[in-house]
Amino acid sequence: MPPNIHVAPEERSRQQHLRHNLTVNILEGTCYWIGVAFYSYQTVLPLFVSKLTGSPFALGLIAMAGNSGWLLPQIFTARWVQRTPVKKHIVVRVGFFSERLPIVLLALVTWLLASLSPRTALAVTLVLAVWGAYGAGLIAVAWQSMIAKIIPQTMRGRFIGFTSALGMAGSAVAAVGVTYILNTWPFPMNFAFSFTAGALFTLLSWGLISLTREWPDPTPAGADSTPWWRQIWAVVQADRRFVRFIVARAVAAAAMMGVGFLTVYAVQRWRLSDGYAGVFNGVASAAQLIAYALLGPLADRRGHKLVLEIGALASGMAFIVAALTPWPQLVYLSFAGLGIMQAAYIVSSMMIVPEFAPAEQLPLYFGIGSTVPGLISMSAPLVGAAVVTLWGYSAVFVLSGVAGLTAWYLYRHHVPDPRQVYRTSN
């Protein structure tokens, strides 16, 4: 670059450390997703809980934590993150206790308590599931802000897509391992082995993310003395386009009402072995792998809004198929649709926010953008549990499908593409 062209210090730091940060964060994300395959909130954990209790509300609690844990705490941590010059400190120091430790304890509880006292194991498992899910949300704004700082906008879609694609490739292999483990060893040893493998990969990913090179913010973030609630209200009043995005995202969150029930429904209805949890997980992971490879570059070229439309449409169709199919083979399409939905969500629901937000208000926008969807995600599985109790599994899948298709319509026709409107260069 010619010496007479001025380069901002933050951009200079970003380019200087870009290769290193890409490497360690791609490896971290890969290990993280492999670990998740061994204790999946969508497949493995619900099946484990179903062995300890027949209550659909316990399954609903797992789904509630899995769906809303990432989203709901963000509004409460946004100001803290905004005032922290190096976001990595929150991700690493707080994240070990809030997100990683519960998975380690889950493995220990399964080894020690599942046989001796199933009721105690159930209670502790539910506590740890909630702790781990909401603990991830506790550091979510810090992680997203860190990624937005160290990765240029023009690479974020490909970064998330490639990282997650590698993770899903590893998850697909891990799913084979989950199937083998669950079919080979008796309960609860099979789940204990699976959770232990998940804990090991979770700790490895934590070690890798601690190697990220992040520079301090150039000015003290969060210096604005305006009360926090007034800052939130000012954004809601002034940025109607962002509010439309929040509404669509909330409806998409409602579509996840049926996620925690799909594996248990399929296993019980068609009298399948427990190992099918790994098979279903593998189908979802394979679909995610393909979707990541396609949706990441698509997001960089055509925008994140289009990717979110694809994800909402896939989730709606997945649940409609689950509700109506008389054949077990078609349930694979449902898990594939959920895999596409998950890929679209991870690639674009986070990385679209920096395209709405001024750089100095990015943590605030992350927090606002997650609150309403988080509340919906928290309550939807419990509503789903009530629907299952009253009318059965098919009813909750129909409701989820309708919500997914409604979210697609809102993204398509009511949410503007911020890349075209704002022309941001974050």
Secondary structure as GFF3:
##gff-version 3
##sequence-region A 1 426
A	DSSP	alpha_helix	9	37	.	.	.	ID=ss1
A	DSSP	alpha_helix	44	52	.	.	.	ID=ss2
A	DSSP	alpha_helix	56	68	.	.	.	ID=ss3
A	DSSP	alpha_helix	74	82	.	.	.	ID=ss4
A	DSSP	alpha_helix	88	89	.	.	.	ID=ss5
A	DSSP	pi_helix	90	94	.	.	.	ID=ss6
A	DSSP	alpha_helix	95	95	.	.	.	ID=ss7
A	DSSP	pi_helix	96	100	.	.	.	ID=ss8
A	DSSP	alpha_helix	101	113	.	.	.	ID=ss9
A	DSSP	alpha_helix	118	138	.	.	.	ID=ss10
A	DSSP	alpha_helix	140	150	.	.	.	ID=ss11
A	DSSP	alpha_helix	153	184	.	.	.	ID=ss12
A	DSSP	alpha_helix	189	209	.	.	.	ID=ss13
A	DSSP	alpha_helix	228	238	.	.	.	ID=ss14
A	DSSP	alpha_helix	240	254	.	.	.	ID=ss15
A	DSSP	three_ten_helix	255	258	.	.	.	ID=ss16
A	DSSP	alpha_helix	259	269	.	.	.	ID=ss17
A	DSSP	alpha_helix	276	302	.	.	.	ID=ss18
A	DSSP	alpha_helix	304	324	.	.	.	ID=ss19
A	DSSP	three_ten_helix	328	330	.	.	.	ID=ss20
A	DSSP	alpha_helix	331	344	.	.	.	ID=ss21
A	DSSP	pi_helix	345	349	.	.	.	ID=ss22
A	DSSP	alpha_helix	353	356	.	.	.	ID=ss23
A	DSSP	three_ten_helix	359	361	.	.	.	ID=ss24
A	DSSP	alpha_helix	362	391	.	.	.	ID=ss25
A	DSSP	alpha_helix	393	413	.	.	.	ID=ss26
A	DSSP	alpha_helix	418	422	.	.	.	ID=ss27
###
